[in-house]
Amino acid sequence: MTTSQAVAVIVAAVLLFWGVGAYNRLMSLRNAMRAAFGQLDAQVRRRHDLIPHLAEAARTAPGTDTDVLDAAVAARHQAHAALDLARAHPGAPGPMVSLAMAEQVLEDACRRLQQAIDRQPALKGEPAVQAVRDDLLGAEGRLGFARQMFNDTVTAYNTAAQEFPTRVLSSLFGFREAALLPAPVDSGPRTV
């Protein structure tokens, strides 16, 4: 074997080992992103499950605005459908945008529901309502943490896929850019 052949073999071996390592790193990061989405999914579902309970507890009070209650439940169903789509394609831009928009609509509906409850002192002090509100507040805290964890893993994945020379490999093997899930925009005071 000549020196040039030996160099060619060494270069080929280095490129092969780099390619395998880069591919495995991208797979590991994509799997971490999917696992983080699983945690996010669980927390979003928990929050979604509490909203109908709060609406039903509020429905028992006379004079409760049923339009507000119905809007919160309808927004919950819309957000739940968007979550199902995002679960099928974690990180895909279209489903993540749909989920973010649905979560914003749900956030606004929940804010109106909370305000409707606050306008009724008897309902606000009702133990069943307060228990669900406390559970919802805890679920929202865990959801914020899970969203941040998901976004951090998406950022790590996207960064690894965009770095040169890994970008060539990521394009070749279909590692597409993943989308973040932004937190709903705070559109006013919320009391829980």
Biotite code that builds the C-alpha atoms (Angstrom):
import biotite.structure as struc

atoms = struc.array([
    struc.Atom([0.000, 0.000, 0.000], chain_id="A", res_id=1, res_name="MET", atom_name="CA", element="C"),
    struc.Atom([1.389, 3.339, -0.990], chain_id="A", res_id=2, res_name="THR", atom_name="CA", element="C"),
    struc.Atom([1.449, 6.398, 1.206], chain_id="A", res_id=3, res_name="THR", atom_name="CA", element="C"),
    struc.Atom([-1.305, 8.101, -0.779], chain_id="A", res_id=4, res_name="SER", atom_name="CA", element="C"),
    struc.Atom([-3.516, 5.009, -0.468], chain_id="A", res_id=5, res_name="GLN", atom_name="CA", element="C"),
    struc.Atom([-2.891, 4.859, 3.275], chain_id="A", res_id=6, res_name="ALA", atom_name="CA", element="C"),
    struc.Atom([-3.795, 8.548, 3.611], chain_id="A", res_id=7, res_name="VAL", atom_name="CA", element="C"),
    struc.Atom([-6.947, 7.976, 1.564], chain_id="A", res_id=8, res_name="ALA", atom_name="CA", element="C"),
    struc.Atom([-7.950, 5.051, 3.795], chain_id="A", res_id=9, res_name="VAL", atom_name="CA", element="C"),
    struc.Atom([-7.308, 7.087, 6.950], chain_id="A", res_id=10, res_name="ILE", atom_name="CA", element="C"),
    struc.Atom([-9.305, 10.055, 5.602], chain_id="A", res_id=11, res_name="VAL", atom_name="CA", element="C"),
    struc.Atom([-12.158, 7.734, 4.601], chain_id="A", res_id=12, res_name="ALA", atom_name="CA", element="C"),
    struc.Atom([-12.110, 6.093, 8.046], chain_id="A", res_id=13, res_name="ALA", atom_name="CA", element="C"),
    struc.Atom([-12.140, 9.487, 9.801], chain_id="A", res_id=14, res_name="VAL", atom_name="CA", element="C"),
    struc.Atom([-15.037, 10.672, 7.634], chain_id="A", res_id=15, res_name="LEU", atom_name="CA", element="C"),
    struc.Atom([-16.933, 7.451, 8.281], chain_id="A", res_id=16, res_name="LEU", atom_name="CA", element="C"),
    struc.Atom([-16.446, 7.669, 12.048], chain_id="A", res_id=17, res_name="PHE", atom_name="CA", element="C"),
    struc.Atom([-17.378, 11.358, 12.024], chain_id="A", res_id=18, res_name="TRP", atom_name="CA", element="C"),
    struc.Atom([-20.510, 10.602, 9.957], chain_id="A", res_id=19, res_name="GLY", atom_name="CA", element="C"),
    struc.Atom([-21.605, 7.806, 12.279], chain_id="A", res_id=20, res_name="VAL", atom_name="CA", element="C"),
    struc.Atom([-20.968, 9.993, 15.337], chain_id="A", res_id=21, res_name="GLY", atom_name="CA", element="C"),
    struc.Atom([-22.806, 12.977, 13.879], chain_id="A", res_id=22, res_name="ALA", atom_name="CA", element="C"),
    struc.Atom([-25.757, 10.818, 12.815], chain_id="A", res_id=23, res_name="TYR", atom_name="CA", element="C"),
    struc.Atom([-25.970, 9.224, 16.267], chain_id="A", res_id=24, res_name="ASN", atom_name="CA", element="C"),
    struc.Atom([-25.811, 12.640, 17.938], chain_id="A", res_id=25, res_name="ARG", atom_name="CA", element="C"),
    struc.Atom([-28.661, 13.936, 15.767], chain_id="A", res_id=26, res_name="LEU", atom_name="CA", element="C"),
    struc.Atom([-30.720, 10.812, 16.509], chain_id="A", res_id=27, res_name="MET", atom_name="CA", element="C"),
    struc.Atom([-30.057, 11.205, 20.232], chain_id="A", res_id=28, res_name="SER", atom_name="CA", element="C"),
    struc.Atom([-31.107, 14.855, 20.172], chain_id="A", res_id=29, res_name="LEU", atom_name="CA", element="C"),
    struc.Atom([-34.225, 14.095, 18.118], chain_id="A", res_id=30, res_name="ARG", atom_name="CA", element="C"),
    struc.Atom([-35.186, 11.350, 20.581], chain_id="A", res_id=31, res_name="ASN", atom_name="CA", element="C"),
    struc.Atom([-34.578, 13.729, 23.501], chain_id="A", res_id=32, res_name="ALA", atom_name="CA", element="C"),
    struc.Atom([-36.845, 16.259, 21.780], chain_id="A", res_id=33, res_name="MET", atom_name="CA", element="C"),
    struc.Atom([-39.565, 13.639, 21.384], chain_id="A", res_id=34, res_name="ARG", atom_name="CA", element="C"),
    struc.Atom([-39.200, 12.606, 25.037], chain_id="A", res_id=35, res_name="ALA", atom_name="CA", element="C"),
    struc.Atom([-39.461, 16.248, 26.110], chain_id="A", res_id=36, res_name="ALA", atom_name="CA", element="C"),
    struc.Atom([-42.588, 16.564, 23.973], chain_id="A", res_id=37, res_name="PHE", atom_name="CA", element="C"),
    struc.Atom([-43.988, 13.544, 25.807], chain_id="A", res_id=38, res_name="GLY", atom_name="CA", element="C"),
    struc.Atom([-43.577, 15.401, 29.099], chain_id="A", res_id=39, res_name="GLN", atom_name="CA", element="C"),
    struc.Atom([-45.109, 18.518, 27.583], chain_id="A", res_id=40, res_name="LEU", atom_name="CA", element="C"),
    struc.Atom([-47.987, 16.444, 26.225], chain_id="A", res_id=41, res_name="ASP", atom_name="CA", element="C"),
    struc.Atom([-48.705, 15.004, 29.674], chain_id="A", res_id=42, res_name="ALA", atom_name="CA", element="C"),
    struc.Atom([-48.789, 18.441, 31.290], chain_id="A", res_id=43, res_name="GLN", atom_name="CA", element="C"),
    struc.Atom([-50.951, 19.980, 28.564], chain_id="A", res_id=44, res_name="VAL", atom_name="CA", element="C"),
    struc.Atom([-53.388, 17.069, 28.863], chain_id="A", res_id=45, res_name="ARG", atom_name="CA", element="C"),
    struc.Atom([-53.536, 17.508, 32.630], chain_id="A", res_id=46, res_name="ARG", atom_name="CA", element="C"),
    struc.Atom([-54.377, 21.186, 32.180], chain_id="A", res_id=47, res_name="ARG", atom_name="CA", element="C"),
    struc.Atom([-56.953, 20.371, 29.498], chain_id="A", res_id=48, res_name="HIS", atom_name="CA", element="C"),
    struc.Atom([-58.587, 17.802, 31.791], chain_id="A", res_id=49, res_name="ASP", atom_name="CA", element="C"),
    struc.Atom([-59.029, 20.350, 34.589], chain_id="A", res_id=50, res_name="LEU", atom_name="CA", element="C"),
    struc.Atom([-60.790, 23.005, 32.516], chain_id="A", res_id=51, res_name="ILE", atom_name="CA", element="C"),
    struc.Atom([-64.123, 21.142, 32.106], chain_id="A", res_id=52, res_name="PRO", atom_name="CA", element="C"),
    struc.Atom([-64.082, 20.416, 35.860], chain_id="A", res_id=53, res_name="HIS", atom_name="CA", element="C"),
    struc.Atom([-63.690, 24.115, 36.608], chain_id="A", res_id=54, res_name="LEU", atom_name="CA", element="C"),
    struc.Atom([-66.445, 24.996, 34.151], chain_id="A", res_id=55, res_name="ALA", atom_name="CA", element="C"),
    struc.Atom([-68.804, 22.427, 35.674], chain_id="A", res_id=56, res_name="GLU", atom_name="CA", element="C"),
    struc.Atom([-68.045, 23.622, 39.203], chain_id="A", res_id=57, res_name="ALA", atom_name="CA", element="C"),
    struc.Atom([-68.756, 27.204, 38.112], chain_id="A", res_id=58, res_name="ALA", atom_name="CA", element="C"),
    struc.Atom([-71.937, 26.148, 36.299], chain_id="A", res_id=59, res_name="ARG", atom_name="CA", element="C"),
    struc.Atom([-73.568, 25.305, 39.648], chain_id="A", res_id=60, res_name="THR", atom_name="CA", element="C"),
    struc.Atom([-73.762, 28.953, 40.691], chain_id="A", res_id=61, res_name="ALA", atom_name="CA", element="C"),
    struc.Atom([-76.866, 30.908, 39.710], chain_id="A", res_id=62, res_name="PRO", atom_name="CA", element="C"),
    struc.Atom([-76.182, 33.766, 37.337], chain_id="A", res_id=63, res_name="GLY", atom_name="CA", element="C"),
    struc.Atom([-73.016, 32.241, 35.887], chain_id="A", res_id=64, res_name="THR", atom_name="CA", element="C"),
    struc.Atom([-72.419, 33.321, 32.305], chain_id="A", res_id=65, res_name="ASP", atom_name="CA", element="C"),
    struc.Atom([-72.850, 30.038, 30.449], chain_id="A", res_id=66, res_name="THR", atom_name="CA", element="C"),
    struc.Atom([-71.400, 31.547, 27.263], chain_id="A", res_id=67, res_name="ASP", atom_name="CA", element="C"),
    struc.Atom([-68.066, 31.997, 29.044], chain_id="A", res_id=68, res_name="VAL", atom_name="CA", element="C"),
    struc.Atom([-68.198, 28.431, 30.343], chain_id="A", res_id=69, res_name="LEU", atom_name="CA", element="C"),
    struc.Atom([-69.080, 27.012, 26.956], chain_id="A", res_id=70, res_name="ASP", atom_name="CA", element="C"),
    struc.Atom([-66.341, 29.064, 25.271], chain_id="A", res_id=71, res_name="ALA", atom_name="CA", element="C"),
    struc.Atom([-63.729, 27.680, 27.687], chain_id="A", res_id=72, res_name="ALA", atom_name="CA", element="C"),
    struc.Atom([-64.833, 24.101, 27.054], chain_id="A", res_id=73, res_name="VAL", atom_name="CA", element="C"),
    struc.Atom([-64.921, 24.656, 23.274], chain_id="A", res_id=74, res_name="ALA", atom_name="CA", element="C"),
    struc.Atom([-61.439, 26.198, 23.355], chain_id="A", res_id=75, res_name="ALA", atom_name="CA", element="C"),
    struc.Atom([-60.268, 23.210, 25.365], chain_id="A", res_id=76, res_name="ARG", atom_name="CA", element="C"),
    struc.Atom([-61.589, 20.831, 22.685], chain_id="A", res_id=77, res_name="HIS", atom_name="CA", element="C"),
    struc.Atom([-59.859, 22.846, 19.949], chain_id="A", res_id=78, res_name="GLN", atom_name="CA", element="C"),
    struc.Atom([-56.567, 22.844, 21.870], chain_id="A", res_id=79, res_name="ALA", atom_name="CA", element="C"),
    struc.Atom([-56.904, 19.128, 22.550], chain_id="A", res_id=80, res_name="HIS", atom_name="CA", element="C"),
    struc.Atom([-57.326, 18.419, 18.826], chain_id="A", res_id=81, res_name="ALA", atom_name="CA", element="C"),
    struc.Atom([-54.252, 20.547, 18.048], chain_id="A", res_id=82, res_name="ALA", atom_name="CA", element="C"),
    struc.Atom([-52.321, 18.615, 20.704], chain_id="A", res_id=83, res_name="LEU", atom_name="CA", element="C"),
    struc.Atom([-53.287, 15.321, 19.062], chain_id="A", res_id=84, res_name="ASP", atom_name="CA", element="C"),
    struc.Atom([-51.913, 16.594, 15.748], chain_id="A", res_id=85, res_name="LEU", atom_name="CA", element="C"),
    struc.Atom([-48.699, 17.839, 17.374], chain_id="A", res_id=86, res_name="ALA", atom_name="CA", element="C"),
    struc.Atom([-48.278, 14.501, 19.161], chain_id="A", res_id=87, res_name="ARG", atom_name="CA", element="C"),
    struc.Atom([-48.274, 12.744, 15.797], chain_id="A", res_id=88, res_name="ALA", atom_name="CA", element="C"),
    struc.Atom([-45.516, 15.087, 14.561], chain_id="A", res_id=89, res_name="HIS", atom_name="CA", element="C"),
    struc.Atom([-43.562, 16.503, 17.545], chain_id="A", res_id=90, res_name="PRO", atom_name="CA", element="C"),
    struc.Atom([-41.610, 19.564, 16.546], chain_id="A", res_id=91, res_name="GLY", atom_name="CA", element="C"),
    struc.Atom([-43.105, 19.829, 13.043], chain_id="A", res_id=92, res_name="ALA", atom_name="CA", element="C"),
    struc.Atom([-43.690, 23.536, 12.310], chain_id="A", res_id=93, res_name="PRO", atom_name="CA", element="C"),
    struc.Atom([-47.327, 23.306, 11.140], chain_id="A", res_id=94, res_name="GLY", atom_name="CA", element="C"),
    struc.Atom([-48.678, 21.292, 14.075], chain_id="A", res_id=95, res_name="PRO", atom_name="CA", element="C"),
    struc.Atom([-46.648, 23.323, 16.576], chain_id="A", res_id=96, res_name="MET", atom_name="CA", element="C"),
    struc.Atom([-48.012, 26.612, 15.216], chain_id="A", res_id=97, res_name="VAL", atom_name="CA", element="C"),
    struc.Atom([-51.557, 25.188, 15.371], chain_id="A", res_id=98, res_name="SER", atom_name="CA", element="C"),
    struc.Atom([-50.976, 24.065, 18.951], chain_id="A", res_id=99, res_name="LEU", atom_name="CA", element="C"),
    struc.Atom([-49.563, 27.457, 19.960], chain_id="A", res_id=100, res_name="ALA", atom_name="CA", element="C"),
    struc.Atom([-52.546, 29.256, 18.431], chain_id="A", res_id=101, res_name="MET", atom_name="CA", element="C"),
    struc.Atom([-55.052, 26.888, 20.050], chain_id="A", res_id=102, res_name="ALA", atom_name="CA", element="C"),
    struc.Atom([-53.322, 27.259, 23.413], chain_id="A", res_id=103, res_name="GLU", atom_name="CA", element="C"),
    struc.Atom([-53.540, 31.046, 23.084], chain_id="A", res_id=104, res_name="GLN", atom_name="CA", element="C"),
    struc.Atom([-57.290, 30.832, 22.433], chain_id="A", res_id=105, res_name="VAL", atom_name="CA", element="C"),
    struc.Atom([-57.612, 28.509, 25.430], chain_id="A", res_id=106, res_name="LEU", atom_name="CA", element="C"),
    struc.Atom([-55.550, 30.841, 27.614], chain_id="A", res_id=107, res_name="GLU", atom_name="CA", element="C"),
    struc.Atom([-57.829, 33.754, 26.725], chain_id="A", res_id=108, res_name="ASP", atom_name="CA", element="C"),
    struc.Atom([-60.963, 31.660, 27.385], chain_id="A", res_id=109, res_name="ALA", atom_name="CA", element="C"),
    struc.Atom([-59.586, 30.518, 30.742], chain_id="A", res_id=110, res_name="CYS", atom_name="CA", element="C"),
    struc.Atom([-58.804, 34.099, 31.695], chain_id="A", res_id=111, res_name="ARG", atom_name="CA", element="C"),
    struc.Atom([-62.429, 35.075, 30.964], chain_id="A", res_id=112, res_name="ARG", atom_name="CA", element="C"),
    struc.Atom([-63.640, 32.037, 32.940], chain_id="A", res_id=113, res_name="LEU", atom_name="CA", element="C"),
    struc.Atom([-61.479, 32.990, 35.931], chain_id="A", res_id=114, res_name="GLN", atom_name="CA", element="C"),
    struc.Atom([-62.777, 36.558, 35.767], chain_id="A", res_id=115, res_name="GLN", atom_name="CA", element="C"),
    struc.Atom([-66.378, 35.305, 35.658], chain_id="A", res_id=116, res_name="ALA", atom_name="CA", element="C"),
    struc.Atom([-65.712, 33.215, 38.767], chain_id="A", res_id=117, res_name="ILE", atom_name="CA", element="C"),
    struc.Atom([-64.092, 36.171, 40.539], chain_id="A", res_id=118, res_name="ASP", atom_name="CA", element="C"),
    struc.Atom([-67.197, 38.292, 39.932], chain_id="A", res_id=119, res_name="ARG", atom_name="CA", element="C"),
    struc.Atom([-69.215, 35.875, 42.056], chain_id="A", res_id=120, res_name="GLN", atom_name="CA", element="C"),
    struc.Atom([-67.917, 35.880, 45.660], chain_id="A", res_id=121, res_name="PRO", atom_name="CA", element="C"),
    struc.Atom([-69.992, 32.842, 46.668], chain_id="A", res_id=122, res_name="ALA", atom_name="CA", element="C"),
    struc.Atom([-68.605, 30.849, 43.779], chain_id="A", res_id=123, res_name="LEU", atom_name="CA", element="C"),
    struc.Atom([-65.052, 32.058, 44.323], chain_id="A", res_id=124, res_name="LYS", atom_name="CA", element="C"),
    struc.Atom([-65.155, 30.751, 47.907], chain_id="A", res_id=125, res_name="GLY", atom_name="CA", element="C"),
    struc.Atom([-66.714, 27.408, 46.949], chain_id="A", res_id=126, res_name="GLU", atom_name="CA", element="C"),
    struc.Atom([-64.306, 24.636, 48.045], chain_id="A", res_id=127, res_name="PRO", atom_name="CA", element="C"),
    struc.Atom([-64.813, 22.579, 44.876], chain_id="A", res_id=128, res_name="ALA", atom_name="CA", element="C"),
    struc.Atom([-64.060, 25.576, 42.677], chain_id="A", res_id=129, res_name="VAL", atom_name="CA", element="C"),
    struc.Atom([-61.036, 26.562, 44.755], chain_id="A", res_id=130, res_name="GLN", atom_name="CA", element="C"),
    struc.Atom([-59.670, 22.996, 44.645], chain_id="A", res_id=131, res_name="ALA", atom_name="CA", element="C"),
    struc.Atom([-59.874, 22.899, 40.847], chain_id="A", res_id=132, res_name="VAL", atom_name="CA", element="C"),
    struc.Atom([-58.347, 26.392, 40.612], chain_id="A", res_id=133, res_name="ARG", atom_name="CA", element="C"),
    struc.Atom([-55.451, 25.271, 42.811], chain_id="A", res_id=134, res_name="ASP", atom_name="CA", element="C"),
    struc.Atom([-54.956, 22.156, 40.681], chain_id="A", res_id=135, res_name="ASP", atom_name="CA", element="C"),
    struc.Atom([-55.061, 24.302, 37.541], chain_id="A", res_id=136, res_name="LEU", atom_name="CA", element="C"),
    struc.Atom([-52.486, 26.709, 38.954], chain_id="A", res_id=137, res_name="LEU", atom_name="CA", element="C"),
    struc.Atom([-50.153, 23.785, 39.750], chain_id="A", res_id=138, res_name="GLY", atom_name="CA", element="C"),
    struc.Atom([-50.712, 22.281, 36.310], chain_id="A", res_id=139, res_name="ALA", atom_name="CA", element="C"),
    struc.Atom([-49.850, 25.581, 34.662], chain_id="A", res_id=140, res_name="GLU", atom_name="CA", element="C"),
    struc.Atom([-46.592, 25.762, 36.611], chain_id="A", res_id=141, res_name="GLY", atom_name="CA", element="C"),
    struc.Atom([-45.616, 22.246, 35.553], chain_id="A", res_id=142, res_name="ARG", atom_name="CA", element="C"),
    struc.Atom([-46.680, 23.048, 31.994], chain_id="A", res_id=143, res_name="LEU", atom_name="CA", element="C"),
    struc.Atom([-44.398, 26.091, 31.916], chain_id="A", res_id=144, res_name="GLY", atom_name="CA", element="C"),
    struc.Atom([-41.470, 23.954, 33.060], chain_id="A", res_id=145, res_name="PHE", atom_name="CA", element="C"),
    struc.Atom([-42.246, 21.221, 30.496], chain_id="A", res_id=146, res_name="ALA", atom_name="CA", element="C"),
    struc.Atom([-42.589, 23.817, 27.711], chain_id="A", res_id=147, res_name="ARG", atom_name="CA", element="C"),
    struc.Atom([-39.193, 25.287, 28.623], chain_id="A", res_id=148, res_name="GLN", atom_name="CA", element="C"),
    struc.Atom([-37.604, 21.834, 28.682], chain_id="A", res_id=149, res_name="MET", atom_name="CA", element="C"),
    struc.Atom([-39.095, 21.025, 25.273], chain_id="A", res_id=150, res_name="PHE", atom_name="CA", element="C"),
    struc.Atom([-37.930, 24.330, 23.802], chain_id="A", res_id=151, res_name="ASN", atom_name="CA", element="C"),
    struc.Atom([-34.430, 23.793, 25.207], chain_id="A", res_id=152, res_name="ASP", atom_name="CA", element="C"),
    struc.Atom([-34.167, 20.354, 23.600], chain_id="A", res_id=153, res_name="THR", atom_name="CA", element="C"),
    struc.Atom([-35.542, 21.696, 20.302], chain_id="A", res_id=154, res_name="VAL", atom_name="CA", element="C"),
    struc.Atom([-32.919, 24.438, 20.361], chain_id="A", res_id=155, res_name="THR", atom_name="CA", element="C"),
    struc.Atom([-30.137, 21.925, 21.018], chain_id="A", res_id=156, res_name="ALA", atom_name="CA", element="C"),
    struc.Atom([-31.406, 19.690, 18.205], chain_id="A", res_id=157, res_name="TYR", atom_name="CA", element="C"),
    struc.Atom([-31.746, 22.571, 15.732], chain_id="A", res_id=158, res_name="ASN", atom_name="CA", element="C"),
    struc.Atom([-28.304, 23.912, 16.608], chain_id="A", res_id=159, res_name="THR", atom_name="CA", element="C"),
    struc.Atom([-26.678, 20.517, 16.088], chain_id="A", res_id=160, res_name="ALA", atom_name="CA", element="C"),
    struc.Atom([-28.481, 20.024, 12.775], chain_id="A", res_id=161, res_name="ALA", atom_name="CA", element="C"),
    struc.Atom([-27.464, 23.477, 11.520], chain_id="A", res_id=162, res_name="GLN", atom_name="CA", element="C"),
    struc.Atom([-23.779, 23.365, 12.464], chain_id="A", res_id=163, res_name="GLU", atom_name="CA", element="C"),
    struc.Atom([-21.280, 22.856, 9.686], chain_id="A", res_id=164, res_name="PHE", atom_name="CA", element="C"),
    struc.Atom([-20.387, 20.200, 8.558], chain_id="A", res_id=165, res_name="PRO", atom_name="CA", element="C"),
    struc.Atom([-23.204, 18.296, 10.278], chain_id="A", res_id=166, res_name="THR", atom_name="CA", element="C"),
    struc.Atom([-25.681, 20.360, 8.252], chain_id="A", res_id=167, res_name="ARG", atom_name="CA", element="C"),
    struc.Atom([-24.746, 18.367, 5.153], chain_id="A", res_id=168, res_name="VAL", atom_name="CA", element="C"),
    struc.Atom([-25.467, 15.108, 6.968], chain_id="A", res_id=169, res_name="LEU", atom_name="CA", element="C"),
    struc.Atom([-28.696, 16.418, 8.507], chain_id="A", res_id=170, res_name="SER", atom_name="CA", element="C"),
    struc.Atom([-29.980, 17.442, 5.064], chain_id="A", res_id=171, res_name="SER", atom_name="CA", element="C"),
    struc.Atom([-28.960, 14.120, 3.588], chain_id="A", res_id=172, res_name="LEU", atom_name="CA", element="C"),
    struc.Atom([-30.789, 12.069, 6.240], chain_id="A", res_id=173, res_name="PHE", atom_name="CA", element="C"),
    struc.Atom([-33.880, 14.258, 6.631], chain_id="A", res_id=174, res_name="GLY", atom_name="CA", element="C"),
    struc.Atom([-33.241, 15.843, 10.023], chain_id="A", res_id=175, res_name="PHE", atom_name="CA", element="C"),
    struc.Atom([-35.560, 18.805, 9.566], chain_id="A", res_id=176, res_name="ARG", atom_name="CA", element="C"),
    struc.Atom([-35.682, 21.891, 11.718], chain_id="A", res_id=177, res_name="GLU", atom_name="CA", element="C"),
    struc.Atom([-38.072, 21.569, 14.642], chain_id="A", res_id=178, res_name="ALA", atom_name="CA", element="C"),
    struc.Atom([-40.376, 24.338, 15.881], chain_id="A", res_id=179, res_name="ALA", atom_name="CA", element="C"),
    struc.Atom([-40.508, 25.759, 19.376], chain_id="A", res_id=180, res_name="LEU", atom_name="CA", element="C"),
    struc.Atom([-43.741, 26.014, 21.352], chain_id="A", res_id=181, res_name="LEU", atom_name="CA", element="C"),
    struc.Atom([-44.070, 29.579, 22.619], chain_id="A", res_id=182, res_name="PRO", atom_name="CA", element="C"),
    struc.Atom([-45.905, 30.316, 25.810], chain_id="A", res_id=183, res_name="ALA", atom_name="CA", element="C"),
    struc.Atom([-49.317, 31.945, 25.358], chain_id="A", res_id=184, res_name="PRO", atom_name="CA", element="C"),
    struc.Atom([-49.146, 35.724, 25.382], chain_id="A", res_id=185, res_name="VAL", atom_name="CA", element="C"),
    struc.Atom([-50.282, 37.264, 28.636], chain_id="A", res_id=186, res_name="ASP", atom_name="CA", element="C"),
    struc.Atom([-53.221, 39.445, 27.639], chain_id="A", res_id=187, res_name="SER", atom_name="CA", element="C"),
    struc.Atom([-54.219, 40.775, 31.008], chain_id="A", res_id=188, res_name="GLY", atom_name="CA", element="C"),
    struc.Atom([-54.460, 40.010, 34.688], chain_id="A", res_id=189, res_name="PRO", atom_name="CA", element="C"),
    struc.Atom([-55.344, 36.512, 35.681], chain_id="A", res_id=190, res_name="ARG", atom_name="CA", element="C"),
    struc.Atom([-56.447, 35.397, 39.072], chain_id="A", res_id=191, res_name="THR", atom_name="CA", element="C"),
    struc.Atom([-56.531, 31.786, 39.979], chain_id="A", res_id=192, res_name="VAL", atom_name="CA", element="C"),
])
